[in-house]
C-alpha cells in the first residue's frame, strides 16, 4: 500500500530504531516545513485579527509584529523540544511523527488563540 503523499512529505521515517543523530536529522529536515505551516497559520491569524480590530490603522502593528516574532522563536523552541522528548522517551518510527503532528497542532492553536478570542468576544460566544 502506497503512503499518503502528505504523510510522506511531513512525517515519513526510514528506520525502525533510530540513533540520536538519526532523530536529530529527522527533526531538522522537517523544520522548514514546520516553519512554513506556522507562517501560513500566523498570516491567517493576523488577517483575521486585522479584519476585526484594525490593528494596523491604530498604530499597534509594531507591537503585534514583535509578538509574532517572539511566537516564532517560542514555536521553534517547542519544535526542538520534540527532538528532546523523542530522545528521552522513545526512539521508534511512530513516536517522532506523532510528536511532530502534536507539536504542530499545539503551535497552530496558540497562533490562532488571539484570533479565536477576538472573534468570540466580538460575536458574543
C-alpha positions in Angstrom: 0.0 0.0 0.0 1.4 3.4 -1.1 1.8 6.0 1.6 -0.3 9.2 1.6 1.9 11.9 -0.1 1.2 14.4 2.8 2.3 11.8 5.3 5.4 11.1 3.3 6.1 14.8 3.0 5.6 15.7 6.7 6.2 12.6 8.8 7.9 9.8 6.9 10.6 7.8 8.7 13.0 5.3 7.3 14.4 3.5 10.4 12.7 1.3 12.9 15.2 2.0 15.7 16.9 5.4 15.3 20.0 6.8 16.9 20.2 10.3 18.4 21.8 11.5 15.2 19.0 9.9 13.1 16.4 11.6 15.3 18.1 15.0 15.1 18.4 14.8 11.3 14.8 13.7 11.0 13.6 16.7 13.1 15.9 19.2 11.4 14.9 18.0 7.9 11.3 19.0 8.8 11.9 22.3 10.5 11.4 24.3 7.3 8.1 22.5 6.7 7.0 23.3 10.3 8.0 26.9 9.9 6.1 27.2 6.7 3.0 25.8 8.2 3.3 28.2 11.2 4.0 31.1 8.8 0.8 30.4 6.9 -1.1 30.0 10.2 0.3 33.2 11.5 -0.6 35.1 8.4 -4.2 33.8 8.5 -4.4 34.7 12.2 -3.1 38.2 11.7 -5.5 38.7 8.8 -8.5 37.6 11.0 -7.3 39.9 13.8 -6.8 42.8 11.4 -10.2 42.3 9.8 -11.8 42.5 13.2 -9.9 45.2 15.1 -7.8 47.0 12.5 -4.5 46.8 14.4 -2.5 48.4 11.6 -4.7 51.5 11.5 -4.4 52.1 15.2 -0.6 52.0 15.4 -0.4 48.7 17.3 1.0 46.9 14.3 4.6 47.1 15.6 3.7 45.5 18.9 1.7 42.7 17.1 4.6 42.0 14.7 7.1 41.9 17.5 4.7 39.5 19.3 4.6 37.4 16.1 8.4 37.3 16.0 8.5 36.2 19.6 5.9 33.5 18.9 8.1 32.3 16.0 11.1 31.9 18.4 8.9 30.2 21.0 7.4 27.9 18.4 10.9 26.8 17.3 11.8 26.1 20.9 8.7 23.9 21.2 9.8 22.2 17.9 13.2 21.5 19.4 11.5 20.1 22.4 10.0 17.4 20.2 13.5 16.2 19.4 14.5 16.1 23.0 11.2 14.3 24.0 11.8 11.7 21.4 15.3 11.0 22.5 14.3 10.8 26.2 11.1 8.7 25.8 11.0 6.6 22.7 13.1 6.0 19.6 10.7 4.0 17.4 9.5 5.1 14.0 6.0 6.1 15.2 6.8 8.4 18.1 8.6 11.1 16.2 5.9 11.6 13.5 3.2 11.6 16.2 5.1 14.1 18.3 5.6 16.3 15.1 1.9 16.4 14.5 1.0 17.1 18.1 3.6 19.9 18.3 2.4 21.4 15.0 -1.3 21.4 16.1 -0.5 22.9 19.5 1.6 25.6 17.9 -1.3 26.4 15.4 -3.7 26.5 18.3 -1.5 29.0 20.1 -1.1 31.1 16.9 -4.9 31.1 16.4 -5.8 31.7 20.0 -5.8 35.6 19.8 -7.9 35.5 16.6 -10.4 33.0 18.1 -10.6 35.0 21.3 -11.3 38.2 19.3 -13.9 36.5 17.2 -15.6 35.1 20.3 -15.6 38.4 22.0 -16.9 40.3 19.0 -19.7 37.8 18.3 -20.6 37.1 21.9 -19.6 33.4 22.4 
